[in-house]
Amino acid sequence: MLGQAKLDTVVLFVSSLERSIAFYRDTLGLEVAPMDGRPFAVAQAGPVSLVFIQRQARAGETPIAVFSLPAGIDDCAQALAAKGVEIVVPVSEAPDGGLSLDFLDPDGNVLSLYQPAGAPRSG
């Protein structure tokens, strides 16, 4: 059924919209657009929209967003650590032979980086 589908949007419940906007904009470098007068914001990560909705939720109640990298996962890991981001699974082999790294946003949501097999780890 979803074989031809493409991921379009990932929704994350966040306890502080301002804190999340700052994290995704300043730490991860995404463009984030707050929706004036509304308790949500939208960021673009390539073709995928990330929607941040201010709502109390337990960590893990929203999906894990996976960001694909063409290369340089080790460089990204170092940059995240330098900014004080909590890395919960260091760079490791993914089931398909690529590499992945899991880290937390300010609300404890797990985010993941993925790099395909054979791509340079740093650049």
N, C-alpha and C positions, 0 to 999 in steps of 0.2 A: 504493500500500500504506500509506504513512504520512500520507496526506492528511487523515485525521481524527485523527491522533495529536497529543498535546500533550507538549511537553518536560516531563519530571518530575524527572530527576536528572542532574546533571553531576558526574563524578568527576574529581578532580585529584590526581595523585601529588605529594607534598610531601616535602622532605628533613627539615624540622623541623615537627612538628605544633604545638608551642607557638608558634613564630614565625608560622605560618599562622593559628592561632586568633587571636593578637593582631592581625594585619593585618586579617583579615576582620571581626573584632569592633570593634577600636579605630579603624582607619583608614576602613573602609567602612561601619561601623555596623550590621552584620548580627548577629543573635543566633546564637551558635555553641554547640553542645552537644557537649562531649567525651564519648566513650563510655568510661566508667570501666574501666580495665584493658585497653583495646583500642587498637591503633594507628591509630584514625581518629576523626573528628569530623564532625558534620553541622550545616549552616547552612541556614536558610530564606531564600530571596530571592523573596518572593511565593509563587506556587504551585510553584516549582522548588526542589528540595533540592540543595545542594552537599555532596558527600561528599569529605572530605579524607583520603587514605590515606597514611600515612607509608611511603614507599618511594622508594629512589633511582631517578631517572629523568632523562632528558635533557629540557630545555625543548622543548616542542612535542610531546611524546609523549601528552599528554592534550588534550582538546578545548578550544576557546575558549568560554568562557561569555559570553553576551551578555545584558546587563541593559537592559531597556527603560525609558525615561524618558518621562513625559508631556510634559515641557518642562524647560528650564533646563540644557541640556548645557554651556553656557559656565560657569555657576556651578559645576557639578560638576568641570569641568576645572580651574578655579582652585583649588577646595578640594583636589583630589588633588595638584596641583603644590605647594600650600602645605604639604602633609604629606610632601613629598619623594618622591612616587610618580613613577616613570619613565614618562613618556608617550612611546610609540613612534610613534603616528600621531595628530597633533593633530586637533581637530574638523575634519571634512571631510565632503563630500557623499557619502552612501551611494548605491549604484546605483539605488535607488527614489526618490531625491530627499530622503530623510530625512538626518539627520546622525549621524555616528559618531565615536567616540574610542577608541583602543586604548592600553592601559597594561599594565604588568607587575606581577605579584605578586612576593613575595620569592624565588620559585623560578624566575622568568623565564617563567611561564605568561602568555600573552597573555589579557587580559580586555578586553571591549569594552562601551561604552555606546552605545545607539541611541536616537534621538529621531525620531518621525515627521515627515514633511514638514509645514510650516506651523505647527508648534508654536513658541511663543516660546523663543528661545535662552537667555534669562535670566528670572529671575522674582523 
